Amino acid sequence: MIIRWVSGGVFFSALAFSQDRDLDRGRAELRGFAGVSFGPSSGLMDTVAPTAGAEIAFGLNRLLAVTGSCANNSLGMHSARRHEVMGGVRISAANRSRVTPYGALTAGAVTASVSGRTSAMGGSTDMMGATAIAGGSIARFGVSPGGGIDCKIGRNVGVFLDFRAVKAVDIEWYGRTAAGVYLRWN
């Protein structure tokens, strides 16, 4: 109960004290995030896993930015792990408020690795359905549409909420939801 009150207080304080500043042309941004990834069940305790990562963005104009990101899903808690290395675009809403919604589309590599767990079919299955040799890994092309909201706290800092749906060849879809902090500079 106390955690909910503190989390709510931090969120509403961030909204109240945030300032209007977009990722304009020529500005760069670094994001750090943590959250959970989830997807179809393929094993015990494997449908939800912690995730963390980072993203860098470069503003082309006030509404459009190119991005590059790296995310680690699982963080060593399960025998199966996924890593994403993707790049793409982020399109922000055309507004001047402190809270700005955005959409994103990225593409790149998704690597699924399995350490020693075998399925009834004789192979091993990663936490989201990729089949691989026991103890091995596979890398596949993947795409990730998504979106979220930015909340500007100061001129060069803010918080964000983000959701991505990730689908790679031979790897079942999974979702990744995260919250984080961003820093912007010229």
CORURPE-V787275 format. One record per residue. RES is the residue in one small letter. PHI is phi in radians with two decimals (NA if undefined). Layout:
RES;PHI
RES;PHI
This chain:
m;NA
i;-1.14
i;-1.08
r;-1.09
w;-1.13
v;-1.15
s;-1.05
g;-1.09
g;-1.11
v;-1.12
f;-1.08
f;-1.23
s;-1.15
a;-1.07
l;-1.12
a;-1.18
f;-1.77
s;-1.31
q;-2.14
d;-1.46
r;-2.77
d;-1.61
l;-1.42
d;-1.33
r;-0.99
g;1.49
r;-1.60
a;-2.03
e;-2.51
l;-2.11
r;-2.07
g;-2.11
f;-2.52
a;-2.55
g;3.12
v;-2.33
s;-1.96
f;-2.64
g;-3.09
p;-1.08
s;-1.30
s;-2.34
g;3.06
l;-1.12
m;1.05
d;-1.82
t;-1.43
v;-2.27
a;-2.48
p;-1.20
t;-2.45
a;-2.63
g;-3.08
a;-2.51
e;-2.46
i;-2.08
a;-2.35
f;-2.25
g;-1.30
l;-1.56
n;-2.75
r;-1.13
l;-1.85
l;-2.15
a;-2.41
v;-1.67
t;-2.28
g;-2.46
s;-2.48
c;-2.41
a;-2.33
n;-2.05
n;-1.79
s;1.92
l;0.93
g;1.39
m;-1.44
h;-2.19
s;-1.31
a;-2.01
r;-2.39
r;-2.26
h;-2.21
e;-2.11
v;-2.28
m;-2.41
g;-2.42
g;3.10
v;-2.22
r;-2.24
i;-2.01
s;-1.63
a;-1.17
a;-1.48
n;-2.47
r;-2.06
s;-1.51
r;-1.28
v;-1.88
t;-2.17
p;-1.31
y;-2.56
g;-2.10
a;-2.46
l;-2.44
t;-2.23
a;-2.53
g;2.91
a;-1.86
v;-2.11
t;-1.92
a;-1.94
s;-2.19
v;-2.24
s;-2.07
g;1.41
r;-1.64
t;-1.97
s;-1.70
a;-1.14
m;-1.47
g;1.71
g;-1.84
s;-2.08
t;-2.18
d;-1.33
m;-1.21
m;-2.25
g;1.85
a;-1.38
t;-1.67
a;-2.59
i;-1.25
a;-0.92
g;1.40
g;-1.92
s;-2.54
i;-2.30
a;-2.13
r;-2.37
f;-1.22
g;-2.48
v;-2.18
s;-2.56
p;-1.42
g;3.13
g;-3.13
g;3.05
i;-2.35
d;-1.78
c;-2.22
k;-1.36
i;-1.63
g;-2.38
r;-1.05
n;-2.13
v;-2.44
g;-2.90
v;-2.12
f;-2.61
l;-2.08
d;-2.48
f;-2.29
r;-2.30
a;-1.82
v;-2.01
k;-2.34
a;-2.14
v;-1.07
d;1.16
i;-2.20
e;-1.08
w;-1.07
y;-2.66
g;-1.88
r;-2.35
t;-2.02
a;-2.62
a;-2.27
g;-2.91
v;-2.16
y;-2.18
l;-2.17
r;-2.05
w;-2.62
n;-1.56
